[in-house]
Amino acid sequence: MQNLKLAAAYISKLAEFIKFSHTVFALPFALIAMVVAAGGMPSLRVFGWILFCMVTARTAAMSFNRLVDWEIDKENPRTARRHTLVRKSHAWILLFITAGLTVFGTWMLNRLCFILSPLMLALILFYSVTKRFTAFPHFFLGLALSAAPMGAWAAVANNLGTPTPYFLALAVLCWSFGFDLIYATMDVEFDRRKGLFSFPARYGIPAALRLAQGLHVGAAAGFALFGWSAQLGAFYWGAFAIVVVVLMLEQRMARNPDTASINQAFFTANAVVSMALLLGVCLDIWARRPSS
């Protein structure tokens, strides 16, 4: 019993170390792409391997992020506790295991996913080093998250020859680029002291918030194009309306200099965006099913 308690406590620390709760941002968009590509639920096998790859790929990416920023995070009051949760050697083991499992998972899906897996891993890992040489690491985060719907579509359809997943990926890129700009405003002074690049640190918070606003307009346009391309109906467009309102509220919350407000804008609002769209898509696809 004591061993089980220790194991559970360590798993809890690992989940906090990689911010497992933030999976709610990318996973719903993979599921959206999956449901639309399949016209409903795919086989349990495909669904299971998509879920498996999403969890392992994100864990690998976050482990690499923590390792790359290990010493920096120690000095940042917002992140100072991270390195106390898990030993560095354990983080390296976690990275290699989950990266390997991701490649294995793509092999279990189909040949296209397997061929694209090295590119996908390079994309999601590369983000962690970009703040050392560019003011646009937020763009690379968005690019990394946009791989989720593309990968899920490829897993189901075994091709990427239709524009529909690209519209969703573009929307996810703009959405996450925008919310990461907002989140980065909390670290402006620290980034400047450490000589790290970020858009808010280089160009100021007002410019970052203006860019985030424009990107969220672009995200709304992308979600609209996705709904049009996928020929989705009233449930999706109802969810889309909710998303537009939430993005507007997020921009309003971001203008409050209070850190708690920024955290609220980052987590709560963005969780609503992803989950509302997923629910809208699922209800829409379910409503199309012929009655028995």
ZIFENKA-V135988 format. One record per backbone hydrogen bond with DSSP energy under -0.5 kcal/mol. NH is the residue of the N-H (numbers start at 0). CO is the residue of the C=O. If there is no record, write none. Layout:
nh = {NH;NH}
co = {CO;CO}
This chain:
nh = {4;5;6;7;8;9;10;11;12;13;14;15;16;17;18;19;21;22;23;24;25;26;28;29;30;31;32;33;34;35;36;37;38;39;46;47;48;49;50;51;52;53;54;55;56;57;58;59;60;61;62;63;64;65;66;67;68;69;72;73;74;74;75;76;78;79;81;83;84;84;85;90;91;92;93;94;95;96;97;98;99;100;101;102;103;104;105;106;107;108;109;113;113;114;115;116;116;119;120;121;122;123;124;125;126;127;128;129;129;131;132;133;138;139;140;141;142;143;144;145;146;146;147;149;150;151;152;153;154;155;156;157;165;166;167;168;169;170;171;172;173;174;175;176;177;178;179;180;181;182;183;184;184;185;186;187;190;191;192;193;194;194;195;196;201;202;203;207;208;209;210;211;212;213;214;215;216;217;218;219;220;221;222;223;224;225;226;227;228;229;230;231;236;237;238;239;240;241;242;243;244;245;246;247;248;249;250;251;252;253;254;254;255;256;261;262;263;264;265;266;267;268;269;270;271;272;273;274;275;276;277;278;279;280;281;282;283;284;285;286;287;287;288;288}
co = {0;1;2;3;4;5;6;7;8;9;10;11;12;13;15;14;18;19;20;21;21;22;25;25;26;27;28;29;30;31;32;33;34;34;42;43;44;45;46;47;48;49;50;51;52;53;54;55;56;57;58;59;60;61;62;63;64;66;68;69;70;71;71;74;75;75;78;80;80;81;81;86;87;88;89;90;91;92;93;94;95;96;97;98;99;100;101;102;103;104;105;105;109;110;111;112;113;115;116;117;118;119;120;121;122;124;125;125;126;128;129;129;135;135;136;137;138;139;140;141;142;143;144;145;146;147;148;149;150;151;152;153;162;162;163;164;165;166;167;168;169;170;171;172;173;174;175;176;177;178;179;180;181;182;183;184;186;187;188;189;190;191;190;130;197;198;199;203;204;205;206;207;208;209;210;211;212;213;214;215;216;217;218;219;220;221;222;223;224;225;227;226;232;233;234;235;236;237;238;239;240;241;242;243;244;245;246;247;248;249;250;251;252;254;257;258;259;260;261;262;263;263;264;266;267;268;269;270;271;272;273;274;275;276;277;278;279;280;281;282;283;284;284;285}
